[in-house]
Amino acid sequence: MINLETPKKFRPLIGQAHQVAMNLLRPNSRKYDQREHEYPKELDMLAAMIDGLSDSGASNGAGAAGVRRSEEEQAAAAAKDEGRTKNGANLASVLSIMEMCWGDVGLLLSMPRQGLGNSAIASVANDEQAERFKGVWASMAITEPGTGSDSANIQTTAVLDGDEYVLDGEKIFVTAGDRCDAVVVWATLDKSLGRAAIKSFVVPKGTPGMRVERLEHKLGIRASDTATIIFDGCRVPKENLLGSPEVDVKQGFAGAMATFDNTRPLVAAMALGCARASLELTKELLEGAGVEIDYDRPALGQSAAAATFLQLESDWEAAYLLTLQAAWKADNREPNSLEASMAKAKAGRVGSDITLRCVELAGSIGYGEHELLEKWARDSKILDIFEGTQQIQQLIVARRLLGLSSAELK
Ligand SMILES: Cc1cc2nc3c(=O)[nH]c(=O)nc-3n(C[C@H](O)[C@H](O)[C@H](O)COP(=O)(O)OP(=O)(O)OC[C@H]3O[C@@H](n4cnc5c(N)ncnc54)[C@H](O)[C@@H]3O)c2cc1C
């Protein structure tokens, strides 16, 4: 049975993440929102601290760097054999990321060595690769000018030439694409073989033939850099292909998609952290203005502001529980694709709704720059877009529930 209390062993980790969010991320939140593209140098110290925690084993999966699937599977199998369930690194990551995003989502996304490419490496790299790419800050490059939601349509090519793959193509909207040490690039080995031929490659920054073309100006998460990267005859050692080079038409996209089962709950957690920040501040403002919020009376019998607030909190709670469930299932080696998409869909949507409604509830205070409510509303939107949009998550959920393939339900 799932236990909904925060596991005791994670409380110190959550407490630490909260301290960092309160003392380092929140105070720098507005500064780097206004200074888009300037590197938040305060994060270097924090990254060193997280590295120290990881080396000592004390972090237990804190941060977005992802969870090494093979190690987690062994631990989950051992727990199962003993008739126990396990609260592991997936749950720890979700809970600590939520705290950090209570501080600032853009700054969390700029944390050195905590990129979404790190999650991909953790999910699919073999032992030798995991060791070789340890400590590397990796971004994830899937999206192309003609390929967003339909990631099976990747046009970037990887051609084996001797002991190297030659990459050609254009990747857009790469989070941390300028600041990272390496990019995990999705490319096809053979377009005629469809999605099964799509593989991911680790390309270290500075590799000849790879260049950052431009940085985006954005609505939200302005502390995070978002890059367009061109690959033009870019050669990487063939050992940089993550996972197996075999094209298994029967397995299709499963290997590549496994990454998302790990990362979608993390993005859901980002939305929850940001939304909780909005709810907490809004509650303070409402109560300061004399609005009474009574948890013992039906919402509709209270003032419109209180009823709205209670509705938003219950939406948040539902998304929170779905996110915990998705992470907990991953920790216990249970298939979680359905739950990961449900969590991402619910948290992405209610995150945007909540932060925008909080702006509304706080009136001019919500809209002005004196408080962070308007910023949180801007920051939330992306969490309903990247790692699979709202509509795509709903499509995945529908396919899973109805037992239909991607060809049968588009
Ligand atoms: C700030 C930012 C950071 C990003 N970071 C990264 C990153 O690090 N790495 C990376 O690879 N990508 C990244 N992305 C790209 C992001 O993942 C894509 O924007 C997203 O996948 C959607 O793709 P698209 O923009 O091409 O939209 P499209 O796929 O063209 O979709 C447009 C609209 O149509 C809807 N739609 C599409 N297909 C269907 C369908 N079958 N049924 C119903 N509705 C549908 C979508 O939900 C969306 O609302 C980032 C984007 C942004 C804005």
PDBQT file of the ligand as one rigid body, heavy atoms in Angstrom, charges set to zero:
ROOT
HETATM    1  C1  LIG A 501      11.419  27.113 -22.920  1.00  0.00    +0.000 C 
HETATM    2  C2  LIG A 501      11.425  25.804 -23.646  1.00  0.00    +0.000 A 
HETATM    3  C3  LIG A 501      12.350  24.844 -23.286  1.00  0.00    +0.000 A 
HETATM    4  C4  LIG A 501      12.399  23.642 -23.977  1.00  0.00    +0.000 A 
HETATM    5  N1  LIG A 501      13.364  22.718 -23.656  1.00  0.00    +0.000 NA
HETATM    6  C5  LIG A 501      13.539  21.641 -24.457  1.00  0.00    +0.000 A 
HETATM    7  C6  LIG A 501      14.659  20.768 -24.283  1.00  0.00    +0.000 A 
HETATM    8  O1  LIG A 501      15.471  20.914 -23.361  1.00  0.00    +0.000 OA
HETATM    9  N2  LIG A 501      14.833  19.763 -25.187  1.00  0.00    +0.000 N 
HETATM   10  C7  LIG A 501      13.971  19.549 -26.219  1.00  0.00    +0.000 A 
HETATM   11  O2  LIG A 501      14.196  18.647 -26.996  1.00  0.00    +0.000 OA
HETATM   12  N3  LIG A 501      12.876  20.337 -26.392  1.00  0.00    +0.000 NA
HETATM   13  C8  LIG A 501      12.653  21.377 -25.541  1.00  0.00    +0.000 A 
HETATM   14  N4  LIG A 501      11.574  22.204 -25.745  1.00  0.00    +0.000 N 
HETATM   15  C9  LIG A 501      10.642  21.927 -26.825  1.00  0.00    +0.000 C 
HETATM   16  C10 LIG A 501       9.325  21.381 -26.320  1.00  0.00    +0.000 C 
HETATM   17  O3  LIG A 501       9.497  20.083 -25.811  1.00  0.00    +0.000 OA
HETATM   18  C11 LIG A 501       8.351  21.456 -27.505  1.00  0.00    +0.000 C 
HETATM   19  O4  LIG A 501       8.029  22.813 -27.668  1.00  0.00    +0.000 OA
HETATM   20  C12 LIG A 501       7.107  20.631 -27.291  1.00  0.00    +0.000 C 
HETATM   21  O5  LIG A 501       7.439  19.272 -27.364  1.00  0.00    +0.000 OA
HETATM   22  C13 LIG A 501       6.027  20.933 -28.325  1.00  0.00    +0.000 C 
HETATM   23  O6  LIG A 501       6.529  20.874 -29.603  1.00  0.00    +0.000 OA
HETATM   24  P1  LIG A 501       6.245  22.062 -30.664  1.00  0.00    +0.000 P 
HETATM   25  O7  LIG A 501       6.618  23.334 -29.977  1.00  0.00    +0.000 OA
HETATM   26  O8  LIG A 501       6.910  21.725 -31.931  1.00  0.00    +0.000 OA
HETATM   27  O9  LIG A 501       4.692  22.078 -30.831  1.00  0.00    +0.000 OA
HETATM   28  P2  LIG A 501       3.821  21.172 -31.809  1.00  0.00    +0.000 P 
HETATM   29  O10 LIG A 501       4.177  19.728 -31.678  1.00  0.00    +0.000 OA
HETATM   30  O11 LIG A 501       3.855  21.752 -33.175  1.00  0.00    +0.000 OA
HETATM   31  O12 LIG A 501       2.389  21.361 -31.191  1.00  0.00    +0.000 OA
HETATM   32  C14 LIG A 501       1.662  22.587 -31.287  1.00  0.00    +0.000 C 
HETATM   33  C15 LIG A 501       0.343  22.395 -30.535  1.00  0.00    +0.000 C 
HETATM   34  O13 LIG A 501      -0.416  21.316 -31.125  1.00  0.00    +0.000 OA
HETATM   35  C16 LIG A 501      -0.717  20.333 -30.137  1.00  0.00    +0.000 C 
HETATM   36  N5  LIG A 501      -0.668  18.993 -30.746  1.00  0.00    +0.000 N 
HETATM   37  C17 LIG A 501       0.357  18.454 -31.434  1.00  0.00    +0.000 A 
HETATM   38  N6  LIG A 501       0.068  17.187 -31.823  1.00  0.00    +0.000 NA
HETATM   39  C18 LIG A 501      -1.195  16.931 -31.350  1.00  0.00    +0.000 A 
HETATM   40  C19 LIG A 501      -2.068  15.800 -31.417  1.00  0.00    +0.000 A 
HETATM   41  N7  LIG A 501      -1.696  14.674 -32.028  1.00  0.00    +0.000 N 
HETATM   42  N8  LIG A 501      -3.272  15.909 -30.821  1.00  0.00    +0.000 NA
HETATM   43  C20 LIG A 501      -3.646  17.046 -30.185  1.00  0.00    +0.000 A 
HETATM   44  N9  LIG A 501      -2.859  18.151 -30.096  1.00  0.00    +0.000 NA
HETATM   45  C21 LIG A 501      -1.662  18.090 -30.668  1.00  0.00    +0.000 A 
HETATM   46  C22 LIG A 501       0.346  20.491 -29.076  1.00  0.00    +0.000 C 
HETATM   47  O14 LIG A 501      -0.065  20.008 -27.820  1.00  0.00    +0.000 OA
HETATM   48  C23 LIG A 501       0.554  22.001 -29.076  1.00  0.00    +0.000 C 
HETATM   49  O15 LIG A 501      -0.411  22.608 -28.273  1.00  0.00    +0.000 OA
HETATM   50  C24 LIG A 501      11.475  23.392 -25.023  1.00  0.00    +0.000 A 
HETATM   51  C25 LIG A 501      10.522  24.350 -25.364  1.00  0.00    +0.000 A 
HETATM   52  C26 LIG A 501      10.494  25.538 -24.706  1.00  0.00    +0.000 A 
HETATM   53  C27 LIG A 501       9.467  26.567 -25.108  1.00  0.00    +0.000 C 
ENDROOT
TORSDOF 0
